[in-house]
Amino acid sequence: MKTMPLYRTLTLAIFTLLSLTLSPGAKADTSEDKAELAEHLVALLNKAGYGVRDRYTSGDLYEGETTKVTTTLHEGNAYQIVVASPYKSSDVDVRIYDENDNLIAQDNDDTAMAVVKITPKWSGKFKIVITMHSCRHLSAAWVMQYGFKN
């Protein structure tokens, strides 16, 4: 029996959740909506065996806009970084760079959820670059949560 990859399971679960909570054309740009999406990501990452930090990162991006989040990742930990937009029509992508601006991981498909797995060979600061390639509205919300395994 073939199992569905985690990113596909996450995508289906999030869009099922959001279809129940958002009416067509509604925008999920309140802090409560972002918190709900983050909690759902935490539950799914925990189910996949990842520990999750208490806080999440979120924001809104215009179509074509990019933002950068800097975080410390630790050598030997396996990380799964998930950035999701609550809108199925959005295309959000993630790229991860090391402290020397070398691209070390990316997800650049055309879906509303980007999932990147990384196990750093050293501890240090890493840049997570989030891009909203397209969205149905003028701007779209996004939430980033990541899980880790030691």
Backbone as a ProteinNet text record, in pm:
[ID]
protein_1_A
[PRIMARY]
MKTMPLYRTLTLAIFTLLSLTLSPGAKADTSEDKAELAEHLVALLNKAGYGVRDRYTSGDLYEGETTKVTTTLHEGNAYQIVVASPYKSSDVDVRIYDENDNLIAQDNDDTAMAVVKITPKWSGKFKIVITMHSCRHLSAAWVMQYGFKN
[TERTIARY]
84.4	0	88.2	67.2	147.7	91.2	180	134.3	154.4	73.6	79.2	190.9	274.7	379.7	319.3	397	348	297.6	369.7	326.4	189.8	160.4	29	-77.6	-45.3	-138.4	-167.4	-61.5	-78.6	-166.7	-139.5	-216.4	-364.5	-393.6	-533.4	-601.9	-533.6	-593.1	-618.2	-523.8	-541.2	-655.8	-659.8	-766.3	-902.3	-907.9	-1033.8	-1077	-984	-1013.3	-1060.5	-987.8	-1021.7	-1151.9	-1182.7	-1308.5	-1427	-1405.7	-1512.4	-1523.9	-1414.6	-1414.7	-1422.4	-1389.6	-1389.6	-1494.5	-1569	-1664.1	-1589.2	-1645.1	-1576.8	-1547.8	-1426.4	-1388.2	-1347	-1362.9	-1325.3	-1173.9	-1126.2	-982.6	-952	-853.3	-813.6	-694.9	-716.2	-601.8	-612.7	-694.4	-697.4	-595.1	-551.4	-453.7	-513.8	-645.3	-710.5	-706.8	-727.3	-722.4	-581.7	-482.3	-343.8	-307.8	-353	-326.5	-391.1	-511.6	-580.2	-504.3	-456.7	-379.4	-249.4	-182.8	-58.6	-83.7	-192.3	-225.5	-248.5	-311.3	-335.7	-203.3	-112	19.2	94.6	84.7	150.2	96.9	-33.6	-94	-46.8	-38.8	3.5	152.3	235.5	378.1	401.1	328	338.6	299.4	194	148.2	255.1	335.6	442.8	570.9	565.5	680	774.8	736.8	822	782.8	883.9	859.9	839.5	765	734.5	754.5	812.7	829.5	693.9	687.2	560.3	510.3	601.7	561.1	565	490	492.1	519.6	551.9	575.3	466.8	416.1	310.9	318.5	243.2	236.9	144.2	154	78.3	175.5	159.2	243.9	156.9	197.1	135.3	187.4	114	157.8	294.7	388.9	524	617.6	566.1	646.8	718.9	832	915.2	945.6	958.8	1002.8	1107.4	1188.1	1295.4	1282.7	1300	1300	1434.2	1504.3	1631.4	1609	1663.3	1646.8	1773.3	1789	1901.7	1857	1932.7	1909.9	2033.2	2013.7	2121.3	2166.9	2296.9	2360.4	2298.1	2267	2216.6	2066.6	1998.5	1852.3	1792.2	1689.2	1613.4	1497.4	1485.4	1379.4	1285.3	1159.6	1060.8	995.7	1022.3	970.1	850.7	739	614.8	564.5	539.7	477.8	350.3	239.1	110.3	31	-41.4	-138.9	-276.2	-372.7	-504.5	-586.5	-530	-605	-552.8	-638.4	-598.4	-538.5	-581.6	-534.2	-398.4	-343.1	-212.8	-99.5	13	135.5	244.6	278.7	382.1	502.9	621.6	745	841.7	933.8	1032.8	1170.4	1269.2	1408.9	1486	1581.3	1661.9	1807.5	1869.2	2007.8	2088.5	2217.2	2305.3	2359.1	2449.1	2501.2	2586.5	2628	2705.6	2618.6	2488.2	2390.3	2391.9	2432.9	2424.4	2286.9	2219.8	2091.2	2114.1	2046	2068.7	1942.5	1825	1700.7	1592.8	1495.4	1385.6	1264.1	1150.1	1025.4	969.5	961.1	911	803.5	717.5	606.7	500.2	386.8	285.3	163.6	188.8	79.4	79.9	-24.5	-40.5	35.2	110.1	189.8	328.9	428.7	567.4	622.8	685.6	743	888.2	977.6	1120.3	1175.4	1251.5	1320.2	1469	1529.9	1672.4	1732.6	1853	1931.4	2066.7	2083.3	2208.3	2329.8	2441.6	2568.2	2644.1	2590.7	2648.8	2536.9	2562.4	2467.1	2496.5	2392.6	2413	2284.8	2299.7	2186.9	2156.6	2029.1	1982.3	1872.1	1866.8	1765.2	1657.8	1535.4	1420.2	1351.5	1352	1293.6	1160	1055	917.6	870.9	820.6	772.9	629.2	544.6	405.8	403.5	419.5	424.6	292	183.8	52.5	-49.7	-155.3	-266	-392.1	-504.6	-633.1	-666.6	-634	-661.2	-536.4	-545.9	-432.1	-314.8	-345.5	-242.1	-298.4	-209	-252.8	-175.7	-243.2	-181.2	-91.9	7	90.9	128.1	154.3	195.8	312.8	417.9	531.6	544.9	557.6	579.5	684	770.1	861.5	874	895.6	913.1	1058.2	1099.7	1238.2	1243.9	1345.8	1375.2	1522.8	1558	1699.8	1760.2
-117.7	0	123.1	211.1	330.4	441.7	511.8	621.4	753.9	850.8	982.6	1063.4	1134.5	1216.9	1320.3	1359.3	1452.7	1582.7	1639.7	1767.3	1756.1	1642.3	1622.5	1607.6	1534.6	1518.7	1653.7	1734.1	1868.2	1954.9	1952.7	2035	1998.5	1871	1827.7	1862.9	1841.2	1869.1	2017.4	2100.3	2245	2296	2255.2	2304.9	2251.8	2132.8	2082.2	2167.9	2195.3	2280.5	2418	2478.6	2614.1	2620	2515.8	2516.3	2514	2461.6	2459.2	2591.9	2669.5	2790.4	2919.8	2916.8	3037.8	3029.3	3134.5	3138.8	3176.2	3147.2	3181.1	3331	3364.2	3504.7	3566.7	3495.4	3550.5	3556.2	3652.4	3664.4	3627.3	3540.7	3497.4	3579.9	3709.7	3790.1	3845.7	3784.5	3824.3	3740.9	3792.3	3717.1	3585.4	3582.4	3458.2	3352.5	3394.5	3300.7	3244.2	3330.1	3284.8	3190.2	3221.1	3134.4	2997.9	2995.5	2867.8	2784.5	2848.4	2777.9	2724.8	2806.1	2762.8	2643.8	2645.8	2533.7	2405.9	2418.9	2302.6	2246.6	2335.5	2290.9	2219.1	2271.9	2209	2067.7	2050.9	1918.8	1820.1	1864.4	1775.4	1742.1	1840	1812.1	1718.3	1740.1	1650	1508	1494.4	1362.2	1291.9	1371.6	1315	1292.1	1316.7	1288.7	1403.7	1523	1640.4	1715.3	1764.6	1860.3	1995.9	2083.8	2212.8	2323.1	2433.6	2547.5	2608.7	2681.3	2738.3	2850.3	2928.3	3043.7	3011.2	3087.1	3076.1	3214.9	3220.1	3346.3	3361.4	3482.9	3503.3	3645	3665.7	3797.7	3796.7	3900.6	3915.1	3961.4	3910.6	3951.3	3984.3	4087.6	4117.5	4019.8	4001.9	3915.7	3960.6	3866.3	3896.7	3946.1	3967.6	4019.9	3906.6	3940.7	3847.1	3903.9	3816.4	3856	3755.8	3798.5	3713.3	3698.4	3574.9	3543.2	3477.5	3528.1	3468.3	3386.7	3265.2	3177.1	3095.3	3044.3	2956.5	2811.4	2735.5	2591.5	2521.9	2404.6	2335.3	2210.1	2192.1	2078	1946.4	1861.7	1728.6	1718.3	1828.8	1824.3	1815	1736.4	1730.3	1827.4	1919.5	2019.7	2001	2029.9	2038.9	2175.5	2263.7	2400.5	2406.4	2453.2	2459.5	2602.8	2656	2787.6	2765.3	2814.2	2791.5	2921	2934.3	3041.1	2975.6	3041.8	2980.1	2982.3	3032.7	3043.2	2943.8	2853.4	2750.3	2809.4	2929.8	2989.8	3057.7	3059.8	3122.5	3028.8	3088	3012.6	3071.8	3000.9	3045.7	2953	3012.3	2935.8	2972.7	2880.8	2901.2	2861.4	2943.8	2911.8	2932.4	2844.8	2856.8	2877.6	2980.2	3015.4	3006.7	2970.8	2972.2	3113.9	3129.2	3261.7	3322.9	3243.8	3293.9	3314.5	3314.1	3332.4	3221.2	3101.4	2985.2	2921.8	2898.1	2830.1	2685	2639.1	2501.7	2415.1	2477.4	2400	2491.4	2431.6	2512.2	2428	2494.6	2438.8	2547.4	2520.8	2623.5	2568.8	2481.9	2433.4	2543.9	2515.4	2618.5	2596.6	2562.9	2538.1	2640.3	2638.9	2731.3	2684.7	2576	2528.5	2490.2	2541.5	2507.3	2426.7	2313.7	2226.4	2201.3	2229.4	2209.3	2126.8	2022.5	1941.9	1974.4	1990.2	2022.5	1966.2	1912.3	1868.6	1937.7	2051.2	2128.1	2048.5	2069.4	2005.9	2091.3	2208.8	2298.2	2380	2432.3	2521.7	2664.3	2741.8	2879.9	2947.1	3069.4	3149	3109.1	3089.7	3058.4	3156.5	3192.1	3284.9	3205	3225.9	3163.3	3272.6	3257.9	3357.5	3304.9	3381.6	3343.4	3435.4	3376.7	3454.6	3417.1	3517.6	3497.5	3521.8	3414.3	3430.6	3477.3	3424.5	3467.3	3446.5	3524.3	3509.2	3568.2	3520.5	3560.7	3705.3	3743.1	3878.9	3964.1	4091.9	4181.4	4133.1	4080.6	4022.2	3895.9	3819	3695.7	3676.1	3616	3582.8	3461.1	3446.9	3327.5	3298.8	3172	3126.9	3031.6	3049.1	2958	2888.5	2758.4	2677.4	2573	2538.5	2430.6	2331.1	2207.3	2098.4	2053.7	1986.3	1940	1804.6	1728.8	1600.8	1602.4	1559.6	1555.1	1425.6
0	0	0	-95.8	-110.8	-22.4	52.1	137.4	65.7	102	42.6	109.3	32	92.2	187.4	289.3	390.7	329.7	232.8	177.5	110.2	47.3	-14.5	92.9	200.8	311.3	375.2	397	454.9	365.8	236.3	143	146.6	136.2	137.7	269.3	379.7	510.8	529.8	490.7	507.9	422.1	295.9	210.2	251.1	307.1	360.8	478.5	569.6	684.3	639.9	546.2	503.8	425.9	350.9	277.4	372.6	492.8	592.2	667.8	670.7	752.2	671.3	543.4	462.9	353.1	337.4	227.3	99.7	-18	-141.9	-147.1	-183.4	-193.6	-62	49.1	178.7	189.8	265	287.8	431.3	450.4	584.4	629.6	649.1	687.2	828	910.5	1050.5	1126.7	1240	1319.6	1368.6	1391.6	1434.8	1325	1200.2	1087.8	1070.1	1081.9	1068.8	1183.5	1304.1	1419.4	1399.8	1345.3	1319.9	1216.7	1111.1	1009.4	1071.1	1152.7	1218.9	1310.8	1385.8	1474.7	1395.2	1280.9	1196.9	1143	1103.5	1057.1	1169.1	1291	1406	1425.9	1423.1	1443.6	1336.9	1212.9	1105.6	1115.6	1151.8	1169.3	1287.5	1397.4	1512.9	1474.4	1397.2	1354.1	1270.1	1198.3	1115.8	1196.5	1328.3	1413.6	1437.5	1397.9	1417.3	1544	1616.1	1722.6	1656.5	1721.4	1660.1	1762.7	1718.7	1808.1	1840.3	1952	1997.2	1907.4	1853	1772.8	1623.8	1548	1403.3	1346.9	1220.3	1151.8	1046.8	1029.5	929.5	875.1	771	710.4	591.3	513.9	390.1	283.2	162.7	51.3	-69.4	-141.9	-269.3	-373.4	-479.4	-587.7	-637.3	-646.1	-690.9	-581.6	-461.8	-351.9	-277.6	-218.2	-144.2	-6.6	92	225.2	272.3	369.2	418.8	569.5	616.9	759.4	789.6	890.1	929.5	1056.4	1057.6	1172.3	1193.4	1313	1343.6	1330.6	1252.8	1240.2	1295.9	1353	1422.6	1348	1346.4	1281.1	1327.6	1230.4	1262.2	1281.8	1307.4	1318.4	1178.7	1164.6	1039.6	1052.3	958.5	962	844.4	868.9	762.5	777.1	681.6	684.3	591.2	645	568.5	567.3	448.6	433.1	353.6	407.7	342.1	333.6	226.4	210.6	219.2	280	291.7	162.5	55.9	-68.8	-170.5	-215.6	-311.3	-438.3	-475.5	-599.8	-584.3	-464.8	-442.8	-482.9	-517.7	-546.8	-458.9	-351.6	-259.7	-271.6	-275.7	-288.4	-176.7	-147.6	-41.9	-93.5	-60.4	-86.7	43.4	71.1	192.6	152.3	212.1	185.4	313.7	300.6	416.8	438.4	536.7	570.4	460.2	362.7	248.7	125.3	144	36	-69.2	-28.7	-116.8	-101.6	-213.7	-212.2	-172.4	-64.8	-19.9	-25.6	-37.6	-50	-105.9	-174.8	-227.4	-260.3	-263.4	-313.4	-403.7	-530.9	-622.8	-715.4	-660.5	-742.4	-749.4	-808.1	-826	-736.2	-609.6	-515.6	-402.8	-323.6	-211.8	-87.3	-99.9	12.5	-36.9	34.4	3.6	120.1	88.8	191.2	154.2	249.1	227.1	342	307.7	409	402.4	521	526.1	654.5	644.2	759.6	748.8	817.6	804.4	851.5	782.8	819.6	920.4	955.4	1054.3	1117.6	1235.8	1302.4	1259.7	1239.4	1199.8	1158.1	1108.7	1059.5	915.3	888.5	754.9	717.4	588.3	538.9	467.1	509.6	444.8	363.7	232.7	143.1	93.5	120.8	85.4	-26.7	-134.7	-248.9	-279.8	-296.6	-339.8	-490.2	-567.7	-712.5	-769.4	-717	-765.4	-655.1	-662.5	-567.7	-630	-585	-641.6	-607	-485.7	-440.4	-463.1	-434.4	-448.2	-364	-245.3	-159.6	-95.6	-33.7	31.2	161.2	256.3	384	365.2	454.3	457.4	602.6	630.6	763.1	744.2	824.8	820.6	955.3	949.9	1069.8	1032.6	1127.6	1094.9	1207.1	1163.6	1256.8	1254.4	1360.2	1370.9	1437.7	1401.1	1465.4	1500.4	1621.6	1662.1	1615.3
[MASK]
++++++++++++++++++++++++++++++++++++++++++++++++++++++++++++++++++++++++++++++++++++++++++++++++++++++++++++++++++++++++++++++++++++++++++++++++++++++

